[in-house]
Amino acid sequence: MLRRAAVWSWWTFALYLLTACLPIAQSQESATTNRIVYGLTLEPSGFDPHINRSSELGIPLRQVYDTLVYRDPTTDAIVAGLATEWSISEDGLTYTFKLREGVTFHDGTPFNAEAVAANLDRITSAETASQRSVFMLGPYSGYTIVDAYTIQIILSEPYSPLLDSFAQVYLGIASPAALSEYSDNRYQFHQVGTGPFIFVEYVPKDRIVLRRNPNYTWGPAFYQPPTDQSVNEIEFRFFTDPPTRSLALESDEAQVMGELLPTDARTLTGNSGVQLLPVSIPGQPMQFLINTKLFPTDNRAVRQALLFGTNRNEIIDAVYQRFSPVAWGPLSASTLYYNPEVNSLYNYDLNQANALLQSAGYSDSNGDGFLDIGGAEVEVKVIVPPWGLIPQVAELIQDQWRTIGIRTTLDPVPTFTALLAEVEKGEYNLVAFDTAGIDPSLLNTFFMTGASNNFTGFGDANLDNLLLEAEHQTDDNARRALYAEVQRVIMNEALVLPIRDYVNLNASNARLQGLTFDPYGWFPLLNNAVLLSES
């Protein structure tokens, strides 16, 4: 056999190559006909959904990976994905997933229960050092492969957010062959899923390129079959400087852009070649968590006074150009089980703010315009990260609180890591923070006694019990009632100063139609997007 191969005709080989390559070239030409550039606003430290935690990574990777289940973008309901059906045991500890047959990964590897198991093993391995996905599994204790297309997920205690977790890209299912071939560090450059787009390349600080998967036929019900106008190739580029984003849209350098400056979005409303696509982000609003362990915010009356002394409508007008609604509680209004009873609970009221401060024993004893108590001047320190126009918000709050006699010091931090370092010191009164997510169980990590993100320092057995029961409870009405009470407690204690419900200001070229976003708000569903011909 080796001898015969060695004397194989060169001309035969050349003809074979020419014949084999023609269809590929034609396919690539067709694939790049409907090509768009999608602007990303920052480059995370990594783009592996099982390892990294940023929302930005999900924008391209939602297109590469399918998930066991999805949330319908219209109803928010959990619907079939790679799992066609599922059931939960009466004790809430075993989730049985029946998997879709006939699905293949982009590298040809078959999808089955073994593939799901390989992903779970990777996510839960200590060597993976997952920043997000492993925590989304809650009290996960293992799995049982029932047959080739049935897998059971075993929990140590009930965990009602599990299906919501499996609907997110951080638990997207990757090819076990690719996971085995590449190290964790290298896999982010060679990602392989089963989704509607194939991962072509990732060049750090430059681009990520995806190309439509021509064999994709197993998407969720809300995915439509491709047409001649469907987007076939997407190049994601990084536009980290906010002012460049609207310019890129207007010049057609990019056809989609997220996180536009509100002032630029307002200007673009007059451009017929661009369509604005604002998307509400569920989860926690843009807020300031208030430290209950440090003077003077260790006093509830002072915390309440700060809320009454904040003119949120002025902030929404000046900073967010009315694109974002005022936030009233620890959850955005688009989040599951939002309690509308918190609306207008702390309307701007200077008289109420002043009365609360006076009742707490504060006065301006030396006439300098700032309050003191027992001769000690009151000063409030605020940690201010650079994203989401939070510095502009903090400066307005500083001016507003001066009106009620509160001296405010702003402590800017350049990065998320720096923010956590300042929080660790404990020498702050407020810190700006928000988290995206549909299921309100995200509150547990912020308001449970001793939780990892309990930046308020507040601890209360009643609140702990409410949060735990809500996380374990599977009855929808019971969860709603529990989370309604959780929100009442948090606002009664004035643990947060909510500012605005987060709205991602996206825009696209007017020729791009059918672009929608999943219910989590950040992630586009580009399978249905079409690019109309220029008229």
C-alpha positions in Angstrom: 0.0 0.0 0.0 2.8 2.4 0.8 4.6 1.7 -2.5 1.4 2.3 -4.5 0.7 5.5 -2.6 4.3 6.7 -3.4 3.8 6.4 -7.1 0.4 8.0 -7.2 0.3 10.4 -10.1 1.0 14.1 -9.3 -1.5 15.1 -11.8 -4.2 12.9 -10.2 -3.4 14.5 -6.9 -3.6 18.0 -8.3 -6.9 17.3 -10.0 -8.2 15.9 -6.7 -7.2 19.0 -4.8 -8.8 21.3 -7.4 -12.0 19.3 -7.4 -12.2 19.1 -3.6 -11.5 22.8 -3.1 -14.0 24.2 -5.5 -17.1 23.6 -3.3 -15.3 24.9 -0.3 -14.4 28.1 -2.1 -17.9 28.6 -3.3 -19.3 27.9 0.1 -16.9 30.5 1.7 -17.8 33.1 -0.9 -21.5 32.5 -0.2 -20.9 32.6 3.5 -19.3 36.0 3.4 -22.0 37.6 1.2 -24.1 38.7 4.1 -21.4 39.8 6.5 -21.7 42.2 9.4 -19.4 43.8 11.9 -20.7 43.7 15.5 -19.1 46.1 18.0 -18.0 44.8 21.4 -17.4 47.4 24.0 -14.6 45.7 26.0 -12.3 42.8 25.8 -12.6 40.5 28.9 -9.6 38.7 30.3 -10.8 35.5 28.6 -13.6 34.3 26.3 -14.2 30.8 27.7 -17.8 30.5 28.9 -17.0 27.8 31.4 -14.1 29.8 32.9 -14.8 33.5 32.5 -17.7 35.5 33.8 -18.2 38.7 31.7 -21.4 39.5 29.9 -19.3 40.5 26.9 -18.2 37.0 26.1 -21.8 35.8 25.7 -22.4 38.2 22.8 -20.4 36.1 20.3 -20.6 32.8 22.1 -24.4 32.7 22.4 -24.2 32.1 18.6 -21.6 29.2 19.0 -23.2 27.2 21.7 -26.6 25.6 22.3 -27.8 25.1 25.8 -29.9 22.2 27.3 -32.8 24.6 27.5 -33.6 28.2 26.5 -35.7 31.0 27.7 -38.2 32.1 25.0 -37.3 35.7 24.0 -41.0 36.6 23.9 -42.5 34.8 27.0 -39.3 34.2 29.1 -40.6 30.6 29.5 -38.1 27.7 29.7 -38.3 25.9 26.4 -36.5 22.9 24.7 -33.0 23.2 23.5 -30.5 20.3 23.4 -32.9 18.7 25.8 -36.3 17.9 24.3 -37.9 17.3 27.7 -37.1 17.2 31.4 -38.6 16.2 34.7 -37.9 17.0 38.3 -38.2 14.4 41.1 -40.7 15.1 43.9 -37.9 15.9 46.4 -36.3 18.4 43.9 -33.0 16.6 43.9 -32.9 14.9 40.5 -33.4 16.5 37.1 -33.8 14.1 34.2 -33.1 15.4 30.8 -34.0 13.6 27.5 -31.6 14.8 24.9 -32.1 15.6 21.3 -30.8 13.0 18.8 -29.1 13.7 15.5 -27.1 16.7 16.8 -23.4 17.0 15.9 -20.8 19.5 17.1 -19.0 21.7 14.5 -16.1 19.2 14.5 -18.4 16.3 13.7 -18.4 14.8 17.2 -21.9 13.4 18.1 -23.9 15.1 20.9 -25.1 12.7 23.5 -25.3 12.2 27.3 -21.5 11.5 27.4 -20.9 15.0 25.9 -23.1 16.7 28.6 -21.2 14.7 31.3 -17.8 15.8 29.9 -18.9 19.4 30.1 -20.1 19.0 33.7 -16.8 17.4 34.6 -14.9 20.3 33.1 -17.0 23.0 34.7 -16.8 21.4 38.2 -13.1 20.6 38.1 -11.0 22.6 40.5 -8.4 22.9 37.7 -10.8 24.8 35.5 -11.2 27.6 38.1 -14.6 28.6 36.9 -15.5 32.1 37.8 -19.2 31.7 37.1 -20.6 28.6 35.6 -19.7 26.2 38.5 -21.6 28.5 40.9 -24.7 28.4 38.6 -25.0 24.7 39.2 -25.8 25.5 42.9 -25.7 22.3 45.1 -24.7 20.1 42.3 -23.4 16.7 43.5 -23.0 14.7 40.3 -24.8 13.0 37.3 -26.0 9.6 36.2 -26.0 8.6 32.5 -29.2 6.6 32.1 -28.7 5.9 28.4 -27.1 7.5 25.3 -29.6 10.3 25.3 -30.7 10.5 28.9 -28.8 12.1 31.8 -29.8 12.9 35.4 -28.4 15.8 37.3 -28.2 15.1 41.0 -28.4 17.9 43.6 -27.6 17.7 47.4 -30.6 20.0 48.1 -33.4 21.6 46.1 -32.3 24.5 43.8 -35.1 26.1 41.9 -32.8 28.3 39.6 -31.2 25.3 38.0 -33.2 25.3 34.7 -32.5 29.0 34.4 -28.8 28.3 34.8 -28.9 25.7 32.0 -30.5 28.2 29.7 -27.4 30.5 29.9 -24.4 30.5 27.6 -22.0 29.9 30.6 -23.4 26.4 30.6 -23.2 26.0 26.9 -22.3 22.5 25.7 -18.9 22.2 24.1 -17.5 19.4 22.0 -15.8 16.8 24.3 -13.3 16.1 21.6 -12.2 19.7 21.4 -12.1 20.0 25.2 -9.8 16.9 25.3 -7.6 18.2 22.5 -6.9 21.7 23.9 -5.8 22.9 27.2 -8.1 25.2 29.2 -5.9 28.2 28.2 -5.9 27.3 24.5 -9.6 26.2 24.1 -10.8 29.8 24.0 -9.1 30.1 20.6 -10.6 26.8 19.2 -14.1 26.7 20.5 -16.6 24.1 19.2 -20.3 24.0 20.0 -23.4 22.9 18.2 -24.9 26.4 17.6 -26.0 28.2 14.5 -22.5 29.7 14.0 -19.1 28.1 13.8 -16.1 29.7 15.7 -13.5 30.6 13.0 -10.9 32.7 14.9 -10.2 34.8 17.9 -7.4 37.4 17.6 -6.9 39.1 21.0 -7.5 42.9 20.9 -8.6 42.7 17.3 -11.5 40.4 16.3 -13.6 37.3 16.7 -15.0 35.7 13.5 -18.0 33.4 13.3 -19.5 31.7 10.2 -22.9 30.2 9.8 -23.2 26.5 10.4 -24.7 25.1 7.2 -25.8 21.9 8.9 -27.8 23.5 11.7 -31.3 22.1 11.9 -31.9 21.6 15.6 -32.3 25.0 17.1 -35.0 26.1 19.6 -38.5 26.8 18.2 -38.0 30.5 18.0 -35.0 30.1 15.6 -36.1 30.5 12.0 -34.6 28.6 9.0 -32.0 30.7 7.1 -32.8 32.5 3.9 -30.7 34.1 1.1 -30.7 37.3 3.2 -29.6 35.7 6.5 -26.4 36.9 8.1 -23.7 34.4 7.2 -20.6 35.8 8.8 -20.0 38.0 11.8 -16.8 39.8 12.7 -16.8 41.1 16.3 -14.5 44.0 16.8 -13.6 45.9 20.0 -14.7 49.5 20.4 -13.5 50.2 23.9 -13.7 54.0 23.6 -17.4 55.0 24.0 -17.4 58.0 21.6 -16.1 55.8 18.7 -19.2 53.6 18.8 -21.8 55.9 17.2 -19.2 57.1 14.7 -18.6 53.5 13.6 -22.3 53.0 13.1 -22.8 56.3 11.1 -19.8 55.4 8.8 -21.0 51.8 8.4 -17.7 50.6 9.8 -19.9 48.5 12.1 -23.5 47.4 11.5 -24.3 46.6 15.2 -23.1 48.3 18.4 -24.0 48.0 22.0 -23.6 50.2 25.1 -23.9 53.5 23.2 -23.6 56.7 25.2 -27.1 58.0 26.0 -26.2 61.4 24.4 -25.1 59.6 21.2 -28.2 57.4 21.2 -30.3 60.6 21.4 -28.5 62.0 18.4 -28.9 58.8 16.4 -32.7 58.9 16.7 -32.5 61.5 13.9 -30.5 59.2 11.6 -32.8 57.2 9.3 -29.9 54.9 8.4 -29.6 53.7 12.0 -32.2 52.0 14.2 -32.0 52.2 18.0 -32.5 48.9 19.8 -32.7 49.5 23.6 -32.9 46.4 25.7 -33.8 46.1 29.4 -31.3 44.1 31.4 -33.0 42.1 34.2 -31.2 41.5 37.5 -30.0 44.2 40.0 -30.3 47.8 38.9 -27.5 50.2 38.8 -27.4 50.8 42.5 -25.2 51.7 45.5 -25.0 49.0 48.2 -24.8 50.7 51.6 -22.4 49.6 54.3 -24.2 49.0 57.5 -21.0 48.4 59.5 -19.4 51.9 59.1 -20.4 55.2 60.6 -22.6 57.1 59.7 -24.4 54.5 57.5 -24.6 52.1 60.4 -27.7 54.1 61.3 -30.9 53.1 59.4 -32.3 56.6 59.6 -29.2 58.0 57.9 -29.4 55.4 55.2 -33.1 56.3 54.6 -32.2 60.0 54.6 -29.7 59.4 51.8 -32.4 57.7 49.7 -34.9 60.5 50.3 -32.2 63.0 49.5 -31.4 61.5 46.1 -33.2 63.1 43.1 -33.2 60.0 40.8 -35.3 61.7 38.1 -32.7 64.4 37.8 -30.0 61.7 37.3 -32.1 59.9 34.7 -32.6 63.1 32.8 -29.1 64.4 32.9 -27.0 61.2 32.7 -29.2 58.7 30.9 -31.3 61.0 28.7 -34.5 59.2 29.8 -33.5 56.0 28.1 -33.4 54.2 31.5 -36.3 54.1 34.0 -35.8 55.0 37.6 -35.0 52.0 39.8 -36.9 51.5 43.1 -35.7 48.3 44.7 -33.0 45.6 44.7 -34.3 44.1 41.5 -34.9 45.7 38.1 -38.6 45.8 37.0 -37.9 43.2 34.2 -36.7 40.6 36.7 -38.7 37.6 37.7 -40.9 38.2 40.8 -40.3 42.0 40.8 -42.4 43.5 43.6 -44.1 46.7 42.4 -44.9 47.7 46.0 -41.4 49.2 46.2 -42.2 51.7 43.5 -41.9 55.3 44.8 -41.1 54.0 48.2 -38.3 56.6 48.6 -39.5 59.5 46.4 -37.2 62.5 46.5 -38.2 64.4 49.6 -35.8 66.8 51.2 -38.1 67.5 54.2 -38.2 63.8 55.0 -34.4 63.5 54.6 -33.8 66.4 56.9 -36.3 65.2 59.5 -34.6 61.7 59.6 -31.1 63.2 60.0 -32.4 65.5 62.8 -34.1 62.6 64.5 -30.7 60.7 64.5 -29.1 63.7 66.3 -27.3 65.4 63.4 -27.1 69.2 63.1 -24.9 71.9 61.6 -23.4 73.1 64.9 -20.7 75.4 63.3 -22.8 76.8 60.5 -20.5 75.5 57.7 -23.4 73.9 55.8 -22.4 70.3 56.7 -23.9 68.2 59.5 -22.1 66.9 62.5 -22.9 64.9 65.6 -21.2 65.5 68.9 -18.8 67.8 67.2 -17.7 65.1 64.7 -18.4 66.0 61.1 -20.4 63.5 59.0 -18.6 62.3 55.9 -19.8 59.6 53.4 -17.3 57.8 51.3 -18.5 56.3 47.9 -16.5 53.7 45.8 -17.0 54.7 42.2 -16.1 52.3 39.3 -15.7 53.8 35.8 -18.4 51.8 33.9 -22.1 52.6 33.2 -21.6 56.4 33.6 -21.4 55.8 37.4 -18.8 58.6 37.9 -21.3 61.2 36.5 -24.1 59.7 38.7 -21.8 59.9 41.8 -21.0 63.6 41.1 -24.7 64.5 40.9 -25.4 62.6 44.1 -22.5 64.4 45.8 -24.1 67.7 44.8 -27.6 66.6 45.9 -26.4 65.4 49.3 -24.7 68.7 49.9 -28.2 70.1 50.0 -29.0 68.0 53.1 -25.7 68.7 54.7 -23.8 65.5 53.9 -20.2 65.8 52.8 -19.5 63.1 50.2 -16.1 61.8 49.2 -15.8 60.0 45.9 -13.2 57.2 45.7 -12.7 56.2 42.0 -11.4 52.7 41.2 -10.2 51.8 37.7 -11.2 48.1 37.5 -13.5 45.5 39.0 -10.5 43.9 40.8 -9.6 47.3 42.3 -13.2 47.7 43.5 -13.1 44.4 45.3 -9.8 45.4 46.9 -11.4 48.6 48.3 -14.5 46.7 49.5 -12.2 44.3 51.3 -10.8 47.1 53.4 -14.3 48.0 54.6 -13.6 51.7 54.7 -16.5 52.8 52.5 -20.2 53.8 53.0 -21.5 53.0 49.6 -20.3 51.1 46.6 -21.8 51.0 43.1 -22.6 47.6 41.8 -25.1 45.7 39.5 -25.6 42.1 38.4 -27.6 40.8 35.4 -29.9 37.8 35.7 -33.6 36.8 35.4 -33.9 34.6 38.5 -33.8 36.7 41.7 -31.8 34.0 43.5 -28.9 36.3 42.6 -29.9 38.3 45.7 -28.6 35.5 47.9 -24.9 36.3 47.2 -25.6 39.9 48.2 -27.9 39.8 51.2 -27.3 36.4 52.9 -25.3 36.8 56.1 -21.6 36.4 55.3 -22.3 35.9 51.6 -19.4 36.5 49.1 -20.9 39.8 47.8 -22.6 41.0 51.0 -21.1 44.5 50.6 -23.7 45.9 53.0 -22.5 43.8 55.9 -26.1 43.3 56.9 -27.0 40.0 58.6 -30.5 39.0 59.6 -31.8 35.5 60.3 -35.3 36.3 59.0 -33.9 37.6 55.6 -31.6 34.6 55.4 -34.5 32.2 55.9 -36.6 34.0 53.3 -33.8 33.8 50.7 -33.0 30.1 51.4 -36.7 29.1 51.2 -37.1 31.0 47.9 -34.1 29.3 46.4 -35.4 25.8 47.5 -39.0 26.4 46.7 -40.3 25.1 43.3 -43.8 26.4 43.5 -44.1 29.6 41.4 -46.6 31.4 43.6 -44.7 30.6 46.7 -41.4 31.9 45.3 -43.2 35.1 44.2 -44.5 35.7 47.7 -41.1 35.0 49.3 -39.2 37.4 47.0 -41.9 40.1 47.5 -41.1 39.9 51.2 -37.3 39.9 50.5 -37.6 43.1 48.6 -39.7 44.7 51.3 -37.1 43.8 53.9 -34.2 45.1 51.9 -35.8 48.5 51.2 -37.2 48.8 54.7 -33.7 48.5 56.0 -32.5 50.9 53.2 -29.6 48.5 52.3 -29.4 49.8 48.7 -29.8 53.1 46.9 -31.3 52.1 43.5 -30.7 54.5 40.7 -31.8 53.2 37.3 -32.9 49.9 35.7 -30.1 49.0 33.4 -30.9 49.5 29.7 -28.3 48.4 27.0 -28.5 51.0 24.2 -27.9 49.0 21.1 -28.2 50.2 17.6 -27.8 48.7 14.1 -27.7 49.7 10.5 -31.3 50.0 9.3 -30.7 47.3 6.6 -30.2 44.7 9.4 -33.6 43.3 10.3 -34.7 40.5 12.7 -32.1 41.2 15.3 -33.5 40.3 18.7 -31.9 39.6 22.2 -32.5 36.8 24.6 -34.4 37.5 27.8 -31.1 38.1 29.7 -30.7 41.3 27.7 -27.1 41.2 26.8 -27.0 38.4 24.2 -28.2 38.8 20.6 -29.9 36.0 18.7 -28.2 36.4 15.4 -29.6 33.3 13.8 -32.7 35.2 12.7 -30.9 38.4 11.5 -31.1 39.3 7.8 -29.3 41.9 5.9 -31.4 43.6 3.3 -30.0 44.7 0.0 -29.1 48.4 -0.4 -31.8 50.2 -2.2 
